Amino acid sequence: MSTAVWAALGFLCFAVVAGLGWVVYQLVQAWRMLRKLPGGLLGQVGEVTRGLAEVQERVAKVEQQVGDLQQRVDGLSVSLARARVLMGAVSEVRSAVSSARSFFPSK
């Protein structure tokens, strides 16, 4: 084998060993940081989790209320459309009555 192949193989081994060394170093550093964390931190994480659960329940209630309100708004829109039709009919009746009154003499 040529020298270039052996040099490449040696460099590959060096890179693998250096990479594994870096990974081990990072794991040791992470373990040290984890051990330095205060004990109350996990309790605080639990409180935040419970708070998020409460917020999620509230959001679900608000979504349900929004759905109910949307149904009520749709019902009111239908009622408003009916009222507009009735007002149009009343207006037509008034104009028919006023034009009919023009044929009768007033006192």
FIZA-468383 format. One record per residue: x, y, z of N, C-alpha, C in turn; residue in three letters. Coordinates in steps of 0.001 Angstrom, whole numbers. Example, Ala and Ser with C-alpha at 12.3 -4.5 7.8 and 13.67 -1.06 7.14 Angstrom:
REM residues 2
<pt <13190; -5690; 7800>; <12300; -4500; 7800>; <13200; -3300; 7800>; Ala>
<pt <12850; -2250; 7080>; <13670; -1060; 7140>; <12900; 30; 7870>; Ser>
This chain:
REM residues 107
<pt <846; -1181; 0>; <0; 0; 0>; <877; 1226; 0>; Met>
<pt <320; 2271; -543>; <1115; 3485; -639>; <1077; 4264; 664>; Ser>
<pt <1952; 5208; 753>; <2063; 6030; 1955>; <824; 6904; 2119>; Thr>
<pt <247; 7361; 1025>; <-934; 8233; 1093>; <-2114; 7487; 1710>; Ala>
<pt <-2258; 6222; 1384>; <-3370; 5435; 1936>; <-3175; 5268; 3430>; Val>
<pt <-1945; 4950; 3876>; <-1673; 4801; 5305>; <-1857; 6126; 6040>; Trp>
<pt <-1468; 7215; 5404>; <-1633; 8537; 6028>; <-3122; 8865; 6173>; Ala>
<pt <-3905; 8543; 5151>; <-5347; 8794; 5204>; <-6001; 7938; 6276>; Ala>
<pt <-5578; 6682; 6372>; <-6116; 5787; 7385>; <-5744; 6267; 8789>; Leu>
<pt <-4519; 6716; 8952>; <-4093; 7264; 10235>; <-4877; 8516; 10598>; Gly>
<pt <-5101; 9405; 9614>; <-5880; 10618; 9872>; <-7320; 10270; 10244>; Phe>
<pt <-7904; 9270; 9586>; <-9259; 8837; 9907>; <-9331; 8336; 11339>; Leu>
<pt <-8368; 7526; 11741>; <-8348; 7028; 13128>; <-8210; 8178; 14112>; Cys>
<pt <-7326; 9113; 13807>; <-7151; 10276; 14677>; <-8458; 11068; 14789>; Phe>
<pt <-9155; 11289; 13659>; <-10405; 12051; 13671>; <-11472; 11336; 14496>; Ala>
<pt <-11541; 10012; 14390>; <-12534; 9250; 15152>; <-12228; 9326; 16636>; Val>
<pt <-10970; 9168; 17008>; <-10599; 9231; 18417>; <-10834; 10642; 18968>; Val>
<pt <-10467; 11659; 18204>; <-10680; 13041; 18653>; <-12174; 13335; 18795>; Ala>
<pt <-12976; 12843; 17880>; <-14424; 13052; 17954>; <-15027; 12365; 19163>; Gly>
<pt <-14610; 11141; 19419>; <-15109; 10433; 20603>; <-14666; 11134; 21885>; Leu>
<pt <-13439; 11628; 21889>; <-12964; 12375; 23058>; <-13791; 13621; 23303>; Gly>
<pt <-14151; 14330; 22239>; <-14962; 15543; 22373>; <-16358; 15200; 22903>; Trp>
<pt <-16937; 14109; 22393>; <-18265; 13685; 22844>; <-18231; 13328; 24324>; Val>
<pt <-17203; 12595; 24751>; <-17081; 12233; 26160>; <-16914; 13480; 27015>; Val>
<pt <-16095; 14414; 26552>; <-15911; 15665; 27295>; <-17238; 16415; 27446>; Tyr>
<pt <-18008; 16508; 26391>; <-19295; 17202; 26448>; <-20270; 16487; 27386>; Gln>
<pt <-20275; 15164; 27365>; <-21146; 14417; 28269>; <-20762; 14646; 29728>; Leu>
<pt <-19454; 14676; 30011>; <-19003; 14942; 31383>; <-19417; 16340; 31811>; Val>
<pt <-19265; 17319; 30936>; <-19668; 18695; 31266>; <-21175; 18774; 31516>; Gln>
<pt <-21962; 18105; 30690>; <-23420; 18112; 30877>; <-23794; 17453; 32197>; Ala>
<pt <-23134; 16352; 32542>; <-23398; 15669; 33806>; <-23071; 16571; 34991>; Trp>
<pt <-21963; 17290; 34913>; <-21586; 18214; 35993>; <-22623; 19321; 36149>; Arg>
<pt <-23068; 19858; 35035>; <-24075; 20932; 35104>; <-25388; 20397; 35671>; Met>
<pt <-25746; 19188; 35305>; <-26980; 18592; 35802>; <-26907; 18366; 37305>; Leu>
<pt <-25755; 17958; 37796>; <-25596; 17739; 39232>; <-25610; 19052; 40011>; Arg>
<pt <-25218; 20170; 39372>; <-25200; 21461; 40052>; <-26581; 22097; 40148>; Lys>
<pt <-27555; 21587; 39391>; <-28894; 22175; 39419>; <-29483; 22056; 40820>; Leu>
<pt <-30162; 23116; 41265>; <-30771; 23040; 42591>; <-31929; 22056; 42588>; Pro>
<pt <-32189; 21487; 43769>; <-33257; 20501; 43892>; <-34637; 21082; 43642>; Gly>
<pt <-34814; 22356; 43946>; <-36115; 22984; 43763>; <-36469; 23230; 42315>; Gly>
<pt <-35489; 23093; 41449>; <-35749; 23362; 40035>; <-36759; 22378; 39460>; Leu>
<pt <-36653; 21126; 39858>; <-37610; 20136; 39360>; <-39016; 20443; 39873>; Leu>
<pt <-39109; 20950; 41107>; <-40410; 21355; 41632>; <-40995; 22517; 40842>; Gly>
<pt <-40131; 23446; 40457>; <-40588; 24581; 39660>; <-41045; 24130; 38284>; Gln>
<pt <-40335; 23168; 37714>; <-40753; 22627; 36419>; <-42126; 21968; 36558>; Val>
<pt <-42355; 21276; 37681>; <-43671; 20677; 37924>; <-44752; 21726; 38037>; Gly>
<pt <-44444; 22839; 38726>; <-45428; 23923; 38845>; <-45749; 24518; 37481>; Glu>
<pt <-44710; 24717; 36673>; <-44938; 25263; 35329>; <-45794; 24300; 34510>; Val>
<pt <-45546; 23020; 34653>; <-46335; 22019; 33928>; <-47797; 22053; 34369>; Thr>
<pt <-48017; 22157; 35692>; <-49405; 22245; 36174>; <-50064; 23539; 35675>; Arg>
<pt <-49305; 24642; 35688>; <-49852; 25898; 35172>; <-50225; 25796; 33713>; Gly>
<pt <-49383; 25123; 32934>; <-49687; 24943; 31515>; <-50921; 24069; 31318>; Leu>
<pt <-51098; 23086; 32182>; <-52297; 22245; 32091>; <-53549; 23073; 32379>; Ala>
<pt <-53465; 23954; 33380>; <-54611; 24821; 33691>; <-54906; 25758; 32526>; Glu>
<pt <-53862; 26315; 31930>; <-54060; 27205; 30780>; <-54697; 26444; 29632>; Val>
<pt <-54273; 25206; 29431>; <-54841; 24394; 28361>; <-56322; 24134; 28610>; Gln>
<pt <-56699; 23871; 29864>; <-58116; 23673; 30187>; <-58909; 24944; 29927>; Glu>
<pt <-58340; 26079; 30322>; <-59036; 27359; 30096>; <-59212; 27629; 28609>; Arg>
<pt <-58178; 27334; 27828>; <-58280; 27541; 26376>; <-59372; 26650; 25797>; Val>
<pt <-59474; 25426; 26281>; <-60530; 24524; 25795>; <-61909; 25088; 26138>; Ala>
<pt <-62059; 25632; 27358>; <-63345; 26238; 27736>; <-63654; 27440; 26865>; Lys>
<pt <-62646; 28273; 26602>; <-62861; 29459; 25766>; <-63247; 29039; 24354>; Val>
<pt <-62594; 27996; 23826>; <-62954; 27518; 22493>; <-64401; 27043; 22459>; Glu>
<pt <-64827; 26361; 23510>; <-66217; 25898; 23573>; <-67159; 27100; 23640>; Gln>
<pt <-66814; 28097; 24448>; <-67649; 29287; 24562>; <-67709; 30039; 23240>; Gln>
<pt <-66582; 30085; 22520>; <-66575; 30747; 21209>; <-67512; 30020; 20252>; Val>
<pt <-67495; 28688; 20298>; <-68414; 27921; 19445>; <-69865; 28211; 19791>; Gly>
<pt <-70183; 28262; 21093>; <-71546; 28576; 21520>; <-71944; 29980; 21074>; Asp>
<pt <-71038; 30929; 21261>; <-71335; 32302; 20850>; <-71532; 32405; 19351>; Leu>
<pt <-70750; 31643; 18586>; <-70914; 31681; 17134>; <-72285; 31149; 16728>; Gln>
<pt <-72753; 30112; 17402>; <-74097; 29601; 17120>; <-75142; 30649; 17453>; Gln>
<pt <-74971; 31345; 18561>; <-75931; 32389; 18937>; <-75903; 33544; 17948>; Arg>
<pt <-74714; 33920; 17488>; <-74600; 35000; 16499>; <-75287; 34583; 15203>; Val>
<pt <-75107; 33326; 14804>; <-75786; 32846; 13597>; <-77301; 32913; 13763>; Asp>
<pt <-77798; 32512; 14956>; <-79238; 32607; 15216>; <-79726; 34050; 15176>; Gly>
<pt <-78932; 34958; 15748>; <-79316; 36370; 15716>; <-79287; 36929; 14303>; Leu>
<pt <-78363; 36461; 13480>; <-78321; 36914; 12089>; <-79576; 36490; 11345>; Ser>
<pt <-80035; 35272; 11618>; <-81274; 34801; 10984>; <-82448; 35649; 11464>; Val>
<pt <-82504; 35930; 12761>; <-83595; 36756; 13297>; <-83554; 38159; 12714>; Ser>
<pt <-82357; 38710; 12555>; <-82220; 40045; 11979>; <-82677; 40060; 10527>; Leu>
<pt <-82364; 38999; 9787>; <-82819; 38923; 8397>; <-84336; 38850; 8333>; Ala>
<pt <-84948; 38085; 9239>; <-86411; 38018; 9282>; <-87003; 39380; 9628>; Arg>
<pt <-86377; 40070; 10581>; <-86875; 41395; 10971>; <-86790; 42366; 9796>; Ala>
<pt <-85712; 42270; 9009>; <-85588; 43151; 7838>; <-86691; 42858; 6824>; Arg>
<pt <-87000; 41577; 6631>; <-88077; 41223; 5703>; <-89402; 41770; 6209>; Val>
<pt <-89649; 41617; 7515>; <-90897; 42137; 8085>; <-90967; 43658; 7984>; Leu>
<pt <-89841; 44333; 8228>; <-89840; 45805; 8108>; <-90096; 46233; 6668>; Met>
<pt <-89555; 45466; 5718>; <-89838; 45762; 4311>; <-91315; 45588; 4002>; Gly>
<pt <-91916; 44540; 4570>; <-93346; 44311; 4352>; <-94163; 45417; 4991>; Ala>
<pt <-93789; 45844; 6190>; <-94499; 46934; 6859>; <-94396; 48206; 6034>; Val>
<pt <-93213; 48442; 5483>; <-93030; 49640; 4656>; <-93918; 49589; 3412>; Ser>
<pt <-94011; 48415; 2806>; <-94878; 48285; 1635>; <-96339; 48503; 2014>; Glu>
<pt <-96770; 47968; 3147>; <-98150; 48153; 3593>; <-98404; 49626; 3867>; Val>
<pt <-97456; 50308; 4532>; <-97639; 51743; 4810>; <-97769; 52534; 3507>; Arg>
<pt <-96934; 52222; 2543>; <-97030; 52991; 1310>; <-98324; 52666; 569>; Ser>
<pt <-98811; 51416; 652>; <-100092; 51073; 23>; <-101231; 51787; 735>; Ala>
<pt <-101170; 51859; 2083>; <-102221; 52538; 2844>; <-102193; 54034; 2559>; Val>
<pt <-101021; 54625; 2484>; <-100955; 56068; 2229>; <-101433; 56394; 815>; Ser>
<pt <-101132; 55529; -149>; <-101637; 55806; -1495>; <-103142; 55573; -1572>; Ser>
<pt <-103667; 54614; -775>; <-105110; 54401; -749>; <-105804; 55559; -48>; Ala>
<pt <-105172; 56143; 963>; <-105771; 57280; 1673>; <-105857; 58511; 785>; Arg>
<pt <-105003; 58560; -223>; <-105072; 59732; -1094>; <-106364; 59757; -1915>; Ser>
<pt <-107023; 58611; -2075>; <-108268; 58586; -2811>; <-109457; 59014; -1957>; Phe>
<pt <-109344; 58931; -650>; <-110429; 59321; 254>; <-110229; 60759; 686>; Phe>
<pt <-111290; 61543; 664>; <-111131; 62938; 1079>; <-110961; 63015; 2601>; Pro>
<pt <-110147; 63934; 3025>; <-109979; 64142; 4465>; <-110918; 65238; 4917>; Ser>
<pt <-111259; 65294; 6146>; <-112245; 66234; 6650>; <-111728; 67605; 6720>; Lys>
